Amino acid sequence: MRSGFATALFASCALCACGPKLPPGGGPAPVPFTLTGTVMINNDCDGRLASVPDNITVNAEIANAAGNVAVPGTVNIALAGPGPNPTKGGTYTMTVNWPGGPAGAPANWGAFSETLVGGGDICKSIACTQNTCQNIGTRVRTTPVTGASTTNNVRISCTCAP
């Protein structure tokens, strides 16, 4: 009796070990996609390098063509200076796991934003002699996925504006 039970247990374990390794839920394994780039922050508000934050958060999401599946990503980066007119810059790398399967293939990176670490507008924290300091830089709304790794560079231009 014991030997029959042990044989059945061994056989069932052997069958489980031979099958494909699927992630929980039985769907396809997630596929990593990476977004890399540089962030440059130019301060024309008070003209001081010290007013530009040393660290910021970069946010983005990768989505399928229909836009009904999106996976967010976020990364904190350090900025270094000085650059011209005082400018600080840094590089970022963000990797997210795309679910695949019914989600289809990812098509675009989008929903880009850059904030102070912990939240808040990067430029509004900088003093202006008149009006408020705002980012007047143009922003790319979406960047097509170009494979496992895509590049998106960001320019933030802090300027006193009404």
Secondary structure as the mmCIF struct_conf table of DSSP 4:
data_model
#
loop_
_struct_conf.conf_type_id
_struct_conf.id
_struct_conf.beg_label_comp_id
_struct_conf.beg_label_asym_id
_struct_conf.beg_label_seq_id
_struct_conf.end_label_comp_id
_struct_conf.end_label_asym_id
_struct_conf.end_label_seq_id
HELX_RH_AL_P HELX_RH_AL_P1 ARG A 2 CYS A 18
BEND BEND1 GLY A 19 GLY A 19
TURN_TY1_P TURN_TY1_P1 PRO A 24 GLY A 25
BEND BEND2 GLY A 26 GLY A 26
HELX_LH_PP_P HELX_LH_PP_P1 PRO A 28 PRO A 30
STRN STRN1 VAL A 31 ASN A 43
BEND BEND3 CYS A 45 ASP A 46
HELX_RH_3T_P HELX_RH_3T_P1 LEU A 49 SER A 51
BEND BEND4 VAL A 52 VAL A 52
BEND BEND5 ASP A 54 ASP A 54
STRN STRN2 ASN A 55 ASN A 64
TURN_TY1_P TURN_TY1_P2 ALA A 65 ALA A 66
BEND BEND6 GLY A 67 ASN A 68
STRN STRN3 ALA A 70 ALA A 78
STRN STRN4 ALA A 80 ALA A 80
BEND BEND7 PRO A 84 PRO A 86
STRN STRN5 THR A 87 TRP A 98
HELX_RH_3T_P HELX_RH_3T_P2 GLY A 101 ALA A 103
STRN STRN6 PRO A 106 LEU A 116
TURN_TY1_P TURN_TY1_P3 VAL A 117 GLY A 118
BEND BEND8 GLY A 119 GLY A 119
TURN_TY1_P TURN_TY1_P4 ILE A 122 SER A 125
BEND BEND9 ILE A 126 ILE A 126
BEND BEND10 THR A 129 ASN A 131
STRN STRN7 THR A 132 ASN A 135
BEND BEND11 ARG A 141 ARG A 141
STRN STRN8 THR A 142 PRO A 144
BEND BEND12 GLY A 147 ALA A 148
STRN STRN9 SER A 149 THR A 151
STRN STRN10 VAL A 154 ALA A 161
#
